[in-house]
Amino acid sequence: MGPAGLDGVTTRVEDERPASVRDRAERGMRDERQPRPNPLREGLRLERMAEPCTMVICGATGDLAERKLAPALYNCLLGGFLPPEFTVVGFARRDLGDEAFRDHLLEGINRFSRNRPAKPAIWESFARGIEYHRGDFDAPEAYVELAKRLDRIDRDRGTAGNRLFYLAVPPALYPEIVNQLEQAGLATPGDRRRSGSKRGWTRVIVEKPFGSDLESARTLNRELAEVFDERQVYRIDHYLGKETVQNLAVFRFGNGLFEPIWNRRYIDSVQITVAETVGVEGRGEFYDATGALRDIVQGHALQLMAMFAMDPPVEFHSEDLRDEKLKVLRGVKPMSPSDVATNTVRGQYVSGWVEGEKVSSYRDSPEIAPDSQTETFVALKLGIDSWRWAGVPFYLRSGKALPSRVTEIAVQFKQAPLALFARAGVPQIEPNVLAIRVQPDEGILLRFGAKVPGQGLQIRTVNMDFRYGSSFAVDSPDAYETLLLDAMVGDASLFTRDDEVERAWEILDPILNAWQAGEGGPLHFYGAGTWGPPAADELLERDRRAWRRP
Ligand SMILES: NC(=O)c1ccc[n+]([C@@H]2O[C@H](COP(=O)([O-])OP(=O)(O)OC[C@H]3O[C@@H](n4cnc5c(N)ncnc54)[C@H](OP(=O)(O)O)[C@@H]3O)[C@@H](O)[C@H]2O)c1
C-alpha cells in the first residue's frame, strides 16, 4: 500500500528506479541467506573472524592454489581469522590422496607465504581440515560425491552448511562447474535442507579475466546468474585487496583535508601507471590472445580509477561503494574510432635491457606469432563526465618490459593562481603532485615547493613521504588474505559487481574494435627497458603535460 496523499486518499506511487536497481533491491530483500550489513564489521572493517565454513577449491592443484591461496589461508589462520572448524576441500583431476595434496599446499606455503616456513603446530592443525576430492569437472558423479563429502564435513567438523567455492580454473570452465554444482544441489542452500544439514550460505569466487569483451562478459554473467544470485558471486580483482587501495577510501573520506580539493577546481590531471619489468615469460599463449588493455586496464586500472574518483558512498557498505564506482565508469564515455586514434597509444616491445638483463623482442618469445599485433603497452586519455571531474584528463598507462615495476596513481594539482615569486627571479615552481603508490613500497608521497635554506630566494621541490613499511610495525596482508576473508564474512566491497564489469567492457570494446579494424592508430614499437613508445609521450605533450617517471 502506498503512502497517504495530501487529500487523505491513499495514492499509488510508481517505482521509478531503473529496472536494474529495482531488481537488485528485490533480490536483496528476498536473499535472507546474506548477512545483514553490520556496520561494525563491514563498515569499519574491524578485525574479523570467518564463520565456520568449507572452502572448495576447484582447480586445487593449479598454480594459483599453490602460489596464492595456500599461503593466504595459512596466514589467515596464523592471524587468528579462521575458526577451528574451517575446512578446505581441493577438487581437481590429478590422482592425489589427502596426504599428497596437503604436501602440495605445504610446499606452496613454504615457497610463497610472507610468513615462511610454516610453523609445524599451526600447519598440523590446518592440515587436519584439508581433504582432496578427485574428479573431472564434467563428471556429474564427481559432484554427487562432493555433495556427500560436504555434508559429512558439516556433520563432523561443524561447518554449518556454509560453503565457499573458489573457481581457480580458466574461465572457460566456469559454466560447466556452476551447472554441475546446481545439478548436484550444491548451488543453493535450500537444496541442502533435504539432506538434513543446516541451512547455510553458498558463495562462489571467480577469477580474472572476466570475459574478453562485452559480449563474453555478458554471457559469463548470464551463466552465473542462472545458478547463483549476484550477491553470491565474488569476482576477484586482487588489486582491490591491496592495502593502499583500501586506504584510498580512508585517506579521502576519513580525513577532512583531502576531499574538499578532490575535484576539477584543484586537480589538473591524474595519471595511473601499472608498469611491469617482466615480459611474457611462460604466459605467451594466454598473453598473445589478451594484451595489455584486457589484461591490466579492464580490471586493475579502471578499478583503481573508480576507487580514486568515486563520490563518498552514503554508507561504507558494499552495495553503496559499488554503486559509486559504477557511477564513475558510467561517466567515462566510450570512444569513437577517431577518438581512439587521438586518445590511445598501443605499443609492443622489441629487444632491449631491463634492470641489466637482456630482453628479446616480444615477437621472438615462445608461443608468440612472428607478426603478432598484440599490445604489450597501452596509454589512454580518458575523461569522466561528472560534476566533479568534467575537464580533468585521466591518463592511464600499462606495459611490460618497462624500466621499473610500479603501480601508482599520481595526482597533479593546479598551479598557484599567481606566480608571486617570479619577480624575485624564481622560475615557475613545479606543480604539486600527490602520488599514491600501490606497489611496491606502498605509501603516499606529496611533492611541493620549499625554500632552500639561506639568504637568497630559491625554491626546490621536496617530498613528504609516508610509507606503510616504516610507519607501521606490522606487515600488510597479501591481497588474497584480505579478499578470502572478506568472502567468508560476506563482505563484497572489494569485489567487482556484474554491472561494473560490463561497463568496463563497454568502455574498452570500441578501442579494441578500432584497433582491430586498423582505425585506431598504428601499433608502435618500443625498446624493452624504456617507458613505452614516443607516441605515449606525445599524447601528454599535446596537452602540455608529461608522464611522471616513478
Ligand atoms: N596463477 C596465478 O598466479 C593467477 C593469478 C591471477 C589469476 N589467475 C587465474 O586463476 C585461474 C586459475 O589459474 P591457474 O594458473 O591456477 O591455472 P592452472 O595452473 O592451469 O590450474 C588449473 C587447475 O584446474 C584443474 N583442471 C583443469 N581442467 C580440469 C578438469 N576438466 N577437471 C578437473 N580439474 C581440472 C587442474 O587440475 P589437474 O592439474 O589436476 O588436472 C588444475 O588444478 C585462471 O582463471 C587464471 O586466469 C591465476
The ligand as a Tripos MOL2 file, in Angstrom:
@<TRIPOS>MOLECULE
LIG
   48    52     1     0     0
SMALL
NO_CHARGES

@<TRIPOS>ATOM
      1 N1         48.3710  -18.4030  -11.3690 N.am      1 LIG1
      2 C1         48.2210  -17.1860  -10.9360 C.2       1 LIG1
      3 O1         49.0800  -16.6220  -10.2400 O.2       1 LIG1
      4 C2         46.9590  -16.4270  -11.2850 C.ar      1 LIG1
      5 C3         46.9030  -15.0520  -10.9840 C.ar      1 LIG1
      6 C4         45.7180  -14.3650  -11.2580 C.ar      1 LIG1
      7 C5         44.6410  -15.0380  -11.8150 C.ar      1 LIG1
      8 N2         44.7280  -16.3720  -12.1100 N.ar      1 LIG1
      9 C6         43.5450  -17.0460  -12.6630 C.3       1 LIG1
     10 O2         43.2320  -18.1610  -11.8390 O.3       1 LIG1
     11 C7         42.6670  -19.2190  -12.6060 C.3       1 LIG1
     12 C8         43.4890  -20.4880  -12.3930 C.3       1 LIG1
     13 O3         44.8010  -20.2570  -12.8510 O.3       1 LIG1
     14 P1         45.9900  -21.2960  -12.5920 P.3       1 LIG1
     15 O4         47.2240  -20.5990  -13.0670 O.co2     1 LIG1
     16 O5         45.9690  -21.8300  -11.2320 O.co2     1 LIG1
     17 O6         45.5990  -22.4670  -13.6400 O.3       1 LIG1
     18 P2         46.2890  -23.8890  -13.7910 P.3       1 LIG1
     19 O7         47.6250  -23.8990  -13.1410 O.co2     1 LIG1
     20 O8         46.1920  -24.2370  -15.2430 O.co2     1 LIG1
     21 O9         45.3550  -24.8690  -12.9570 O.3       1 LIG1
     22 C9         44.1380  -25.3510  -13.4340 C.3       1 LIG1
     23 C10        43.5360  -26.2880  -12.4140 C.3       1 LIG1
     24 O10        42.2950  -26.7520  -12.9190 O.3       1 LIG1
     25 C11        42.2810  -28.1710  -12.8610 C.3       1 LIG1
     26 N3         41.5170  -28.6610  -14.0140 N.ar      1 LIG1
     27 C12        41.5690  -28.2030  -15.2840 C.ar      1 LIG1
     28 N4         40.6760  -28.8850  -16.0440 N.ar      1 LIG1
     29 C13        40.0480  -29.7480  -15.2210 C.ar      1 LIG1
     30 C14        39.0050  -30.7100  -15.3880 C.ar      1 LIG1
     31 N5         38.4000  -30.8910  -16.5740 N.pl3     1 LIG1
     32 N6         38.5980  -31.4050  -14.3260 N.ar      1 LIG1
     33 C15        39.1790  -31.2240  -13.1000 C.ar      1 LIG1
     34 N7         40.1770  -30.3470  -12.8850 N.ar      1 LIG1
     35 C16        40.5950  -29.6260  -13.9250 C.ar      1 LIG1
     36 C17        43.7140  -28.5950  -12.9190 C.3       1 LIG1
     37 O11        43.7730  -29.8620  -12.2990 O.3       1 LIG1
     38 P3         44.8290  -31.0090  -12.6980 P.3       1 LIG1
     39 O12        46.1490  -30.3280  -12.8010 O.co2     1 LIG1
     40 O13        44.7240  -31.9410  -11.5460 O.co2     1 LIG1
     41 O14        44.3930  -31.5560  -13.9920 O.co2     1 LIG1
     42 C18        44.3610  -27.5090  -12.0750 C.3       1 LIG1
     43 O15        44.1800  -27.8160  -10.7090 O.3       1 LIG1
     44 C19        42.6560  -18.7180  -14.0390 C.3       1 LIG1
     45 O16        41.3870  -18.1340  -14.2930 O.3       1 LIG1
     46 C20        43.7300  -17.6190  -14.0430 C.3       1 LIG1
     47 O17        43.4910  -16.6540  -15.0370 O.3       1 LIG1
     48 C21        45.8730  -17.0630  -11.8610 C.ar      1 LIG1
@<TRIPOS>BOND
     1     1     2 1
     2     2     3 2
     3     2     4 1
     4     4     5 ar
     5     4    48 ar
     6     5     6 ar
     7     6     7 ar
     8     7     8 ar
     9     8     9 1
    10     8    48 ar
    11     9    10 1
    12     9    46 1
    13    10    11 1
    14    11    12 1
    15    11    44 1
    16    12    13 1
    17    13    14 1
    18    14    15 2
    19    14    16 1
    20    14    17 1
    21    17    18 1
    22    18    19 2
    23    18    20 1
    24    18    21 1
    25    21    22 1
    26    22    23 1
    27    23    24 1
    28    23    42 1
    29    24    25 1
    30    25    26 1
    31    25    36 1
    32    26    27 ar
    33    26    35 ar
    34    27    28 ar
    35    28    29 ar
    36    29    30 ar
    37    29    35 ar
    38    30    31 1
    39    30    32 ar
    40    32    33 ar
    41    33    34 ar
    42    34    35 ar
    43    36    37 1
    44    36    42 1
    45    37    38 1
    46    38    39 2
    47    38    40 1
    48    38    41 1
    49    42    43 1
    50    44    45 1
    51    44    46 1
    52    46    47 1
@<TRIPOS>SUBSTRUCTURE
     1 LIG1         1 GROUP 0 **** ****
